[in-house]
């Protein structure tokens, strides 16, 4: 039933909920946040039509080591957003479908593994190769966990306090702590035929419907369940339109208006009312609407910076502050005028360096310093920089990056920037930060810089 799975640059499963037209079973809102981009099969494809009519749903859903979405049904698996089905054992030898559950488990300091559950046993694969000692009994690999599972999903410490796996079997939800081996029953959605952790969101699939749920409390936001055929597959007469491809395509060369990185390494790139997570390429590259993460935030972000577990988002003459933690919470009294908060009326780019109280505000060809501990004193004197204009700025452990159009300019430090008599050599921002092909057609040689 999976059809041409076209989730690339999809936009909606978080705080921005689509308004479904119940009469037609699809979203007719022209400003929809979900877009099916990438290669598609013809809509008259017999296989596609059959899958879209199939009500069975998925046996299992997970991501592979490279961030490709995997959808299992019967003896088949669909990989990514536009491939045809292939036999499960073509990629994971020694295992015949169907599988009961699947998850990607990340091992610190080592590669991720794909765990496939069937009956009383579990298989662990790394890049298609069966790991030594597998298959094993589930109760031996995860003490106390029963066989014949319905679904499984890993929960990272930042979402579940400690690293654990959530197992689903009928009405029962079990959490298994990977460090202590403690197994507990907990609240959560029942009767999940598949479960998925994707970009810090958790999903439970039931036939052709799915829920988003909190992995700690088990709570489900309003307006769920939704239909997988409107989101996780492309079906004739369903879905949410195409959208502006250049804006959603990280490799389009269109400029990003702002960047920000916090002390935990979460790095965001903002463009046209959307944002990309730069540090989460393990889960694929996706564009999301602002209110997917920052409730009630709309429009475009002109500049952004992080300090002391707070993210400052500047839009025109106003700034909104969100406190980080278990998600982002907008601080009371915001947005408020930028002039009142930072003593400046307009800004093109802003940045702080890791674990620093020093804020730098760029406007035109000048930069001003603000001590965030004593910001009521206002910004310091404007100092010239060797750029007539920059779109965004980002400071990491590897130095300062200034962005203008499709290019970035790297400086070892703020002091090096201020001492420069001309711009640093231009580099391809998309190739370096987003692993896109370079402008000359060569593959981007490296991923995003390490964060502090």
C-alpha positions in Angstrom: 0.0 0.0 0.0 3.0 2.3 0.2 3.0 3.8 -3.2 5.7 6.3 -4.2 6.8 7.4 -0.8 7.6 11.0 -1.2 8.4 12.5 2.2 11.4 14.6 1.1 11.0 18.2 2.3 7.6 17.3 3.9 6.3 19.8 6.2 3.6 19.0 8.6 3.6 16.4 11.4 4.3 18.7 14.4 2.7 21.7 15.9 1.3 22.8 12.5 -1.8 20.5 11.9 -3.5 20.4 8.6 -7.2 21.1 8.2 -8.6 18.0 6.5 -11.7 18.2 4.3 -13.7 15.3 5.5 -15.8 15.1 2.4 -12.9 14.5 0.1 -10.4 13.0 2.6 -7.7 15.4 1.7 -6.3 18.8 2.5 -7.7 21.5 0.2 -5.9 24.4 1.9 -3.7 26.2 -0.6 -1.2 27.1 2.1 -0.8 23.5 3.2 2.5 22.6 5.0 3.0 19.2 3.6 4.6 18.8 0.2 5.4 15.7 -1.9 8.7 16.5 -3.7 11.0 14.2 -5.6 10.5 11.6 -8.3 7.0 10.1 -8.6 5.5 7.1 -10.5 2.8 7.9 -12.9 -0.6 8.2 -11.2 -2.1 5.4 -13.4 0.5 2.9 -12.2 -1.5 -0.2 -11.4 0.8 -1.1 -8.4 0.4 2.4 -7.0 -3.4 2.4 -7.2 -3.5 -1.0 -5.6 -1.4 0.1 -2.7 -3.4 3.2 -2.2 -6.6 1.1 -1.9 -5.0 -1.4 0.5 -6.2 -0.9 4.1 -3.6 -3.2 5.8 -1.1 -0.5 6.6 2.6 -1.1 7.5 4.1 -4.1 9.4 7.0 -1.9 10.4 8.5 1.6 9.7 12.0 2.8 10.5 15.0 4.8 9.2 18.1 3.1 7.9 21.7 4.2 8.8 21.7 6.9 6.2 18.3 8.4 7.1 16.3 6.7 4.4 12.7 5.8 5.4 11.9 2.1 5.2 8.4 0.8 5.0 7.8 -3.0 5.5 4.7 -4.9 4.4 4.6 -8.7 4.0 7.7 -9.9 2.2 8.4 -6.5 0.7 10.1 -3.2 1.7 9.9 0.2 0.1 13.0 2.4 0.5 12.9 6.1 0.4 10.4 8.3 -1.4 10.1 6.9 -4.9 11.4 3.4 -5.2 9.5 0.3 -6.2 9.1 -2.5 -3.7 11.8 -5.1 -3.3 12.1 -8.4 -1.4 13.2 -7.9 2.2 15.9 -10.6 2.0 17.5 -8.8 -1.0 18.8 -6.2 1.5 18.8 -8.3 4.8 19.9 -11.8 3.9 18.9 -14.7 6.2 15.5 -13.1 6.9 12.3 -13.8 5.1 9.3 -11.5 5.7 7.1 -10.5 7.1 8.7 -8.7 10.1 6.8 -7.8 13.2 8.8 -4.6 14.1 11.8 -2.7 13.1 14.0 0.0 14.6 17.3 1.8 14.1 19.5 1.7 17.2 22.4 4.1 17.4 25.5 2.9 19.3 27.7 5.8 20.6 31.1 5.7 19.0 29.9 3.1 16.5 27.7 2.7 13.5 23.9 2.4 13.8 22.3 -1.0 13.4 18.9 -2.0 12.0 17.0 -4.4 14.3 14.3 -6.5 12.6 12.0 -8.5 14.9 10.1 -11.7 13.9 8.4 -14.0 16.2 10.6 -14.8 19.2 13.9 -13.6 17.5 15.6 -10.4 16.5 18.1 -9.9 13.7 20.7 -7.0 13.8 22.2 -5.7 10.6 24.9 -3.1 9.9 24.9 -1.8 6.3 23.2 -5.0 5.2 25.5 -7.4 6.9 24.2 -9.6 9.7 26.1 -8.8 12.9 27.9 -11.6 14.7 25.8 -13.6 17.1 22.5 -12.9 15.4 19.7 -13.8 15.2 19.1 -14.0 18.9 16.1 -14.6 21.1 14.4 -11.3 21.9 14.2 -12.2 25.6 17.9 -12.7 25.7 18.8 -9.5 23.8 16.3 -7.4 25.8 15.6 -9.2 29.0 11.9 -9.6 29.8 10.7 -8.3 26.5 8.1 -10.7 24.9 8.2 -12.0 21.4 5.5 -11.5 18.7 5.8 -7.8 19.0 3.7 -5.3 17.1 6.1 -2.4 17.0 9.3 -1.0 18.4 11.1 2.4 18.4 14.2 3.9 20.0 13.8 6.9 22.3 16.9 9.2 22.7 17.9 10.6 26.1 16.9 14.1 25.2 13.3 12.9 24.7 13.1 10.1 27.3 15.6 11.1 29.9 17.7 7.9 29.3 18.2 6.0 26.1 15.5 3.3 25.8 13.4 1.3 23.4 9.6 1.5 23.5 8.0 -1.9 22.6 4.3 -2.2 21.6 2.2 -5.4 21.9 -1.5 -5.0 21.8 -2.6 -2.7 24.6 0.7 -2.9 26.3 3.6 -0.4 26.0 6.9 -1.3 27.5 10.0 0.8 28.0 13.4 -1.0 28.1 16.3 1.1 29.5 19.4 0.3 27.4 21.8 1.2 30.1 20.2 -0.5 33.1 18.2 -3.2 31.4 15.1 -2.2 33.5 11.8 -3.0 31.8 8.7 -1.0 32.8 5.1 -0.7 31.6 4.2 2.8 30.7 1.5 5.0 29.1 1.3 5.2 25.4 -0.9 4.6 22.3 -2.2 1.0 22.1 -2.5 -1.2 19.1 0.3 0.2 17.0 1.1 -1.9 14.0 4.3 0.1 13.5 6.1 2.9 15.2 8.6 5.5 14.1 11.0 8.1 15.6 11.7 10.9 13.1 13.3 14.2 13.8 12.3 14.2 17.5 8.7 13.2 16.7 7.1 9.9 17.5 4.5 8.2 15.4 2.2 5.2 15.9 0.6 3.6 12.8 -2.7 1.8 12.8 -3.7 0.5 9.4 -4.0 3.5 7.1 -4.0 5.9 10.0 -1.3 7.3 12.3 -0.9 9.3 15.5 1.8 11.5 16.8 2.5 10.8 20.5 4.7 12.0 23.4 7.1 9.2 24.2 7.1 10.1 27.9 3.4 10.8 28.7 1.8 8.9 25.8 -0.4 11.9 25.1 -1.6 12.5 21.5 -2.1 16.1 20.2 -5.5 17.2 18.8 -6.6 16.3 15.3 -5.1 12.9 15.2 -5.4 10.3 13.8 -4.6 11.3 10.3 -4.5 9.2 7.1 -1.1 7.9 6.0 -2.2 8.3 2.4 -2.3 12.0 2.8 1.3 12.1 4.3 3.4 9.0 3.9 2.5 8.1 0.3 1.4 9.8 -2.9 -2.1 8.7 -3.9 -4.3 10.0 -6.7 -6.6 12.8 -5.5 -4.9 13.0 -2.1 -2.0 14.8 -0.5 -1.2 18.5 -0.2 0.2 19.9 -3.5 3.7 20.7 -4.6 4.7 24.0 -3.1 7.7 26.1 -4.0 10.4 23.6 -4.8 13.3 26.0 -4.6 12.4 27.1 -1.0 12.1 23.5 0.2 15.2 22.2 -1.7 18.3 22.6 0.4 20.4 22.4 -2.7 18.6 25.1 -4.8 21.2 27.8 -4.1 18.6 30.1 -2.7 19.9 32.1 0.2 19.2 31.3 3.9 18.1 34.3 5.9 19.5 33.1 9.3 21.4 30.4 11.1 21.6 29.4 14.7 23.4 26.8 16.8 22.8 26.1 20.5 25.3 24.7 23.0 23.8 21.2 22.6 24.7 21.3 18.9 21.2 21.8 17.5 21.7 23.8 14.3 19.0 25.5 12.3 19.0 27.2 8.9 16.1 29.5 8.1 14.7 30.3 4.7 11.3 31.8 3.6 9.2 30.8 6.7 10.8 27.3 6.8 13.8 25.8 8.7 16.2 22.9 8.1 17.9 21.0 10.9 21.6 21.0 9.8 22.8 18.6 12.5 20.2 15.8 11.9 21.2 14.5 8.5 21.0 10.9 10.0 17.2 11.4 9.6 17.3 12.8 6.1 17.1 16.5 5.0 13.7 18.1 5.4 12.2 21.6 5.4 9.7 22.3 8.2 7.4 25.3 8.9 8.5 27.5 11.8 5.5 26.6 14.0 6.5 22.9 13.7 9.0 23.7 16.5 8.2 27.2 17.7 4.5 27.5 18.5 2.7 30.5 16.9 5.8 31.6 15.0 5.1 32.6 11.4 6.7 34.7 8.6 10.4 34.8 7.9 13.3 34.9 10.4 15.8 37.6 9.6 18.4 36.7 12.3 18.7 34.2 15.1 21.1 33.3 18.0 21.2 31.2 21.1 22.3 31.9 24.6 21.8 30.1 27.9 19.2 27.6 26.7 17.2 30.3 25.0 16.8 30.9 21.2 16.3 34.5 20.0 14.4 34.8 16.7 14.4 38.2 15.1 11.7 39.2 12.6 11.9 42.7 11.4 11.8 45.2 14.3 10.8 42.5 16.8 12.4 39.6 18.7 10.8 36.5 20.2 12.6 34.3 22.8 11.9 30.6 23.2 13.3 28.7 26.1 14.6 25.2 25.2 14.2 22.0 27.1 11.5 19.5 26.4 10.6 21.4 23.2 10.7 25.1 22.9 8.4 27.3 25.0 7.8 31.0 24.2 8.7 33.3 27.0 6.0 35.5 28.4 5.9 39.0 27.0 7.3 38.2 23.6 7.5 39.2 20.9 8.8 42.6 21.9 10.6 45.4 20.1 14.2 44.7 19.1 15.1 48.2 20.2 13.9 47.5 23.8 15.6 44.1 24.0 19.0 44.7 22.3 19.2 48.4 21.7 19.1 48.2 17.9 16.3 48.7 15.4 17.4 46.6 12.5 19.7 43.7 11.9 20.8 41.5 9.0 22.5 38.7 10.9 23.3 37.8 14.5 25.5 35.2 16.2 27.0 34.0 19.5 29.9 31.6 19.7 29.6 28.4 21.7 29.3 29.0 25.5 29.8 32.7 25.1 27.8 35.7 26.4 29.1 37.9 23.5 26.5 38.7 20.9 27.4 40.2 17.5 24.9 42.1 15.4 25.6 42.7 11.7 23.9 45.4 9.6 25.2 46.3 6.2 29.0 46.5 6.4 29.2 47.0 10.1 29.1 44.8 13.2 28.3 45.7 16.8 29.0 43.8 20.1 26.5 43.3 22.9 27.4 41.8 26.3 24.3 39.7 27.0 25.0 39.9 30.8 24.9 43.7 30.7 22.8 44.3 27.6 21.0 47.2 29.1 24.1 49.2 28.3 23.3 48.7 24.7 25.5 47.7 21.7 29.0 48.9 21.3 30.4 51.1 18.5 29.9 49.9 15.0 33.0 48.3 13.4 33.6 47.8 9.7 33.6 44.3 8.2 34.8 43.4 4.7 31.3 42.6 3.4 28.8 45.0 2.0 26.0 42.6 3.1 25.5 39.2 4.7 22.3 37.1 4.8 23.2 35.0 7.9 26.0 34.2 10.3 26.9 31.1 12.4 29.7 30.6 14.9 30.8 27.1 15.8 33.9 25.4 17.3 35.4 25.6 13.8 35.1 29.4 13.6 32.8 32.0 12.1 30.8 31.4 8.9 29.2 34.3 7.1 26.6 33.6 4.4 25.6 35.6 1.3 23.5 34.1 -1.4 24.9 30.6 -2.2 28.3 31.3 -0.7 29.8 31.2 2.7 32.9 32.9 4.0 34.9 31.3 6.8 37.0 33.2 9.5 38.9 31.5 12.3 37.5 34.0 14.8 35.7 37.4 15.2 39.1 39.0 15.6 40.2 37.6 12.2 37.1 39.0 10.6 37.6 42.5 12.0 41.2 42.5 11.0 40.5 41.3 7.4 41.0 43.8 4.6 38.9 41.8 2.2 36.4 39.0 2.2 37.6 35.4 2.8 37.5 33.1 -0.2 33.9 32.2 -1.2 32.9 28.6 -0.6 29.8 26.6 -1.7 27.5 26.8 1.3 25.1 24.0 0.1 28.0 21.6 -0.5 29.6 22.2 2.8 26.6 22.4 5.1 24.1 20.2 3.3 26.2 17.7 1.4 24.9 18.9 -1.9 26.7 18.6 -5.2 29.1 21.5 -5.6 28.4 24.2 -8.2 31.0 22.6 -10.5 29.1 19.3 -10.4 31.4 17.6 -7.9 30.1 16.0 -4.8 30.2 18.1 -1.7 33.3 16.8 0.1 32.1 17.2 3.7 29.1 17.7 5.9 28.3 20.5 8.3 31.0 21.7 10.6 31.2 20.3 14.1 29.3 22.2 16.6 30.5 23.4 20.0 
